Amino acid sequence: MSEAARVRLAGPLSVTIGPVRFDGGRFPGRQGRIVFAALVLAATRPVERDRLAEIVWPNALPPSWTRDLSVIISKLRALLGDDVSITTGAGRWYALTFRHNCQVDVVDACTSVEHA
């Protein structure tokens, strides 16, 4: 059964979905954590593939960056399972959606500051 999720981006990365918790060590390396964070912060809006590549490889794109990014996305899909969907638009963009409500610590903090 799917349950509400909580994502912690400030400090050590962790994702809790119901009773299941993933810490940063279960993600596909530093690049996987970066892609996940970028997609979570986009809040279900599509993120262009080229933009994700710039975030992951800010200094220079490796020759195989399109394949490498695709592998990272595949590993994230396998890790997160059915409670999280990563969709693509003809390979040009990616969007991450939690099946149920998701709280993100950084978003919650920003909202609290705005209300203060």
Secondary structure, DSSP 8 states (H G I E B T S, - for coil): ----EEEE-SSS-EEEETTEEEEGGGSSHHHHHHHHHHHHHTTTS-EEHHHHHHHHSSS---TTHHHHHHHHHHHHHHHHGGGEEEEESTTSEEEEEESS-EEEHHHHHHHHHHH-
